[in-house]
Structures are given as C-alpha cells and as structure tokens.
Amino acid sequence: MNVFPTLESYHEAFRGFLDRLPHQARVYYAQDDPFVSEMTNNREIEAMPYGVFEHEILGGTCRISIGQNSVDLKIFGRHNMANLQAAYLVLRDLGVSDKGILGSNPEL
C-alpha cells in the first residue's frame, strides 16, 4: 500500500514540501524520479540526486565497498541499495567518516 492514493497527490505533497523549505536547503532525491528532478530545478535549494549504491552479488550475498573496506549486507535489492546510497550521502555530508559509518553497525 502506498501512502499516496494517486500520483497527483504525491506530486502535490512534494511540491508543498519544496515550497516550505528555507533557501539553500539541501534536498536528497532519487535521480531516476523525473518528476522530482524537474521540481528541484529553478529553486533556491541544493538538489542532491542519488542513485543505487554500487554493489555486487557474490554467492547469494550482496557486497558493497566503502573506501578500502568491503561489507557483506543482510539486505539486497535495488530499492534497498538506493536507500543505502541516500543514507551514506547524508552521513558523509554531516561529516561522518567512512570508518564512523562502518563502525556504527558492523553487521549492516
């Protein structure tokens, strides 16, 4: 079940969200969403698109690399890899190091 009953209600909610942001706010959004990408144009915000965290599947395990470290994950799938990429970018922008990210949850 989706929170938004129609695509238009999703668009309206996102427009309202963008309209309430302060100038120069940083907005992270999925780069493969053409509507959101278009909506972030011509606004006084810092639009930060993200994609899917680069990963590989080895023997049924999803593995990512952060810096020089490889991490085997207990999650898989494109949507989860996109969420992981967004979270990673936010943490890095907040000043958290790769070591700090990895140390926060060694079992990811």
Phi and psi in degrees as GROMACS dihedral restraints (atoms count N, CA, C in turn):
[ dihedral_restraints ]
;  ai    aj    ak    al  type     phi  dphi    fc
    3     4     5     6     1   -97.1    20    10
    4     5     6     7     1   146.8    20    10
    6     7     8     9     1   -64.8    20    10
    7     8     9    10     1   -32.9    20    10
    9    10    11    12     1   -99.0    20    10
   10    11    12    13     1   121.7    20    10
   12    13    14    15     1   -68.7    20    10
   13    14    15    16     1   -25.6    20    10
   15    16    17    18     1  -137.8    20    10
   16    17    18    19     1   160.7    20    10
   18    19    20    21     1   -62.6    20    10
   19    20    21    22     1   -39.1    20    10
   21    22    23    24     1   -62.9    20    10
   22    23    24    25     1   -38.1    20    10
   24    25    26    27     1   -66.6    20    10
   25    26    27    28     1   -33.7    20    10
   27    28    29    30     1   -63.5    20    10
   28    29    30    31     1   -46.8    20    10
   30    31    32    33     1   -61.3    20    10
   31    32    33    34     1   -44.1    20    10
   33    34    35    36     1   -61.9    20    10
   34    35    36    37     1   -43.3    20    10
   36    37    38    39     1   -63.5    20    10
   37    38    39    40     1   -41.4    20    10
   39    40    41    42     1   -70.0    20    10
   40    41    42    43     1   -39.7    20    10
   42    43    44    45     1   -58.1    20    10
   43    44    45    46     1   -45.6    20    10
   45    46    47    48     1   -61.4    20    10
   46    47    48    49     1   -41.1    20    10
   48    49    50    51     1   -59.4    20    10
   49    50    51    52     1   -50.3    20    10
   51    52    53    54     1   -63.3    20    10
   52    53    54    55     1   -37.9    20    10
   54    55    56    57     1   -64.6    20    10
   55    56    57    58     1   -27.1    20    10
   57    58    59    60     1   -91.0    20    10
   58    59    60    61     1    -4.6    20    10
   60    61    62    63     1   -75.0    20    10
   61    62    63    64     1   145.7    20    10
   63    64    65    66     1   -71.0    20    10
   64    65    66    67     1   158.2    20    10
   66    67    68    69     1   -57.6    20    10
   67    68    69    70     1   144.5    20    10
   69    70    71    72     1    67.9    20    10
   70    71    72    73     1    13.1    20    10
   72    73    74    75     1   -63.6    20    10
   73    74    75    76     1   150.2    20    10
   75    76    77    78     1   -98.8    20    10
   76    77    78    79     1   126.9    20    10
   78    79    80    81     1  -122.2    20    10
   79    80    81    82     1   122.8    20    10
   81    82    83    84     1   -96.4    20    10
   82    83    84    85     1   133.9    20    10
   84    85    86    87     1  -148.7    20    10
   85    86    87    88     1   154.0    20    10
   87    88    89    90     1   -67.9    20    10
   88    89    90    91     1   120.4    20    10
   90    91    92    93     1   -64.4    20    10
   91    92    93    94     1   -19.5    20    10
   93    94    95    96     1   -90.3    20    10
   94    95    96    97     1    10.4    20    10
   96    97    98    99     1   -99.0    20    10
   97    98    99   100     1    99.4    20    10
   99   100   101   102     1   -62.6    20    10
  100   101   102   103     1   -32.9    20    10
  102   103   104   105     1   -64.9    20    10
  103   104   105   106     1   -49.8    20    10
  105   106   107   108     1   -65.2    20    10
  106   107   108   109     1   -40.9    20    10
  108   109   110   111     1   -57.2    20    10
  109   110   111   112     1   -45.0    20    10
  111   112   113   114     1   -66.8    20    10
  112   113   114   115     1   -40.3    20    10
  114   115   116   117     1   -65.6    20    10
  115   116   117   118     1   -26.0    20    10
  117   118   119   120     1   -82.3    20    10
  118   119   120   121     1   -13.4    20    10
  120   121   122   123     1   -69.4    20    10
  121   122   123   124     1   150.4    20    10
  123   124   125   126     1    59.3    20    10
  124   125   126   127     1    30.9    20    10
  126   127   128   129     1  -121.2    20    10
  127   128   129   130     1   155.4    20    10
  129   130   131   132     1   -88.3    20    10
  130   131   132   133     1    58.9    20    10
  132   133   134   135     1  -130.7    20    10
  133   134   135   136     1   164.5    20    10
  135   136   137   138     1  -100.1    20    10
  136   137   138   139     1   103.4    20    10
  138   139   140   141     1   -83.7    20    10
  139   140   141   142     1   126.6    20    10
  141   142   143   144     1  -121.6    20    10
  142   143   144   145     1    91.0    20    10
  144   145   146   147     1   -74.3    20    10
  145   146   147   148     1   148.9    20    10
  147   148   149   150     1  -134.7    20    10
  148   149   150   151     1   155.0    20    10
  150   151   152   153     1  -115.6    20    10
  151   152   153   154     1  -142.5    20    10
  153   154   155   156     1  -101.3    20    10
  154   155   156   157     1   130.9    20    10
  156   157   158   159     1   -57.7    20    10
  157   158   159   160     1   129.7    20    10
  159   160   161   162     1   -62.7    20    10
  160   161   162   163     1   133.8    20    10
  162   163   164   165     1  -151.9    20    10
  163   164   165   166     1   169.0    20    10
  165   166   167   168     1  -141.5    20    10
  166   167   168   169     1   153.3    20    10
  168   169   170   171     1  -105.2    20    10
  169   170   171   172     1   120.5    20    10
  171   172   173   174     1  -125.2    20    10
  172   173   174   175     1   113.5    20    10
  174   175   176   177     1    56.6    20    10
  175   176   177   178     1    36.8    20    10
  177   178   179   180     1    83.7    20    10
  178   179   180   181     1     3.8    20    10
  180   181   182   183     1  -113.6    20    10
  181   182   183   184     1   136.7    20    10
  183   184   185   186     1   -87.1    20    10
  184   185   186   187     1   127.9    20    10
  186   187   188   189     1  -125.4    20    10
  187   188   189   190     1   134.6    20    10
  189   190   191   192     1  -118.9    20    10
  190   191   192   193     1   163.2    20    10
  192   193   194   195     1  -120.1    20    10
  193   194   195   196     1   131.6    20    10
  195   196   197   198     1  -124.3    20    10
  196   197   198   199     1   111.6    20    10
  198   199   200   201     1    62.3    20    10
  199   200   201   202     1  -129.1    20    10
  201   202   203   204     1   -90.7    20    10
  202   203   204   205     1     2.2    20    10
  204   205   206   207     1  -104.3    20    10
  205   206   207   208     1   133.8    20    10
  207   208   209   210     1   -97.7    20    10
  208   209   210   211     1   141.0    20    10
  210   211   212   213     1  -130.2    20    10
  211   212   213   214     1   125.6    20    10
  213   214   215   216     1   -86.3    20    10
  214   215   216   217     1   130.4    20    10
  216   217   218   219     1  -102.6    20    10
  217   218   219   220     1   157.6    20    10
  219   220   221   222     1   -99.4    20    10
  220   221   222   223     1     8.9    20    10
  222   223   224   225     1  -122.8    20    10
  223   224   225   226     1   163.1    20    10
  225   226   227   228     1  -154.0    20    10
  226   227   228   229     1   172.9    20    10
  228   229   230   231     1   102.6    20    10
  229   230   231   232     1   149.0    20    10
  231   232   233   234     1   -58.1    20    10
  232   233   234   235     1   -45.9    20    10
  234   235   236   237     1   -62.6    20    10
  235   236   237   238     1   -43.4    20    10
  237   238   239   240     1   -64.9    20    10
  238   239   240   241     1   -37.4    20    10
  240   241   242   243     1   -68.8    20    10
  241   242   243   244     1   -32.3    20    10
  243   244   245   246     1   -68.9    20    10
  244   245   246   247     1   -44.6    20    10
  246   247   248   249     1   -61.0    20    10
  247   248   249   250     1   -39.9    20    10
  249   250   251   252     1   -63.5    20    10
  250   251   252   253     1   -41.8    20    10
  252   253   254   255     1   -62.2    20    10
  253   254   255   256     1   -44.1    20    10
  255   256   257   258     1   -61.5    20    10
  256   257   258   259     1   -47.4    20    10
  258   259   260   261     1   -61.4    20    10
  259   260   261   262     1   -42.9    20    10
  261   262   263   264     1   -59.3    20    10
  262   263   264   265     1   -47.7    20    10
  264   265   266   267     1   -62.9    20    10
  265   266   267   268     1   -40.9    20    10
  267   268   269   270     1   -62.3    20    10
  268   269   270   271     1   -47.2    20    10
  270   271   272   273     1   -61.3    20    10
  271   272   273   274     1   -43.1    20    10
  273   274   275   276     1   -63.4    20    10
  274   275   276   277     1   -42.7    20    10
  276   277   278   279     1   -65.7    20    10
  277   278   279   280     1   -25.8    20    10
  279   280   281   282     1   -82.0    20    10
  280   281   282   283     1    -2.2    20    10
  282   283   284   285     1    95.1    20    10
  283   284   285   286     1     8.4    20    10
  285   286   287   288     1   -79.3    20    10
  286   287   288   289     1   129.9    20    10
  288   289   290   291     1   -75.9    20    10
  289   290   291   292     1   164.3    20    10
  291   292   293   294     1   -58.3    20    10
  292   293   294   295     1   -40.5    20    10
  294   295   296   297     1   -61.9    20    10
  295   296   297   298     1   -41.4    20    10
  297   298   299   300     1   -65.5    20    10
  298   299   300   301     1   -38.4    20    10
  300   301   302   303     1   -65.1    20    10
  301   302   303   304     1   -47.9    20    10
  303   304   305   306     1   -66.0    20    10
  304   305   306   307     1   -36.9    20    10
  306   307   308   309     1   -73.4    20    10
  307   308   309   310     1   -18.0    20    10
  309   310   311   312     1   -72.8    20    10
  310   311   312   313     1   -27.9    20    10
  312   313   314   315     1  -157.1    20    10
  313   314   315   316     1    87.0    20    10
  315   316   317   318     1   -63.9    20    10
  316   317   318   319     1   -15.6    20    10
  318   319   320   321     1  -100.2    20    10
  319   320   321   322     1    -4.0    20    10
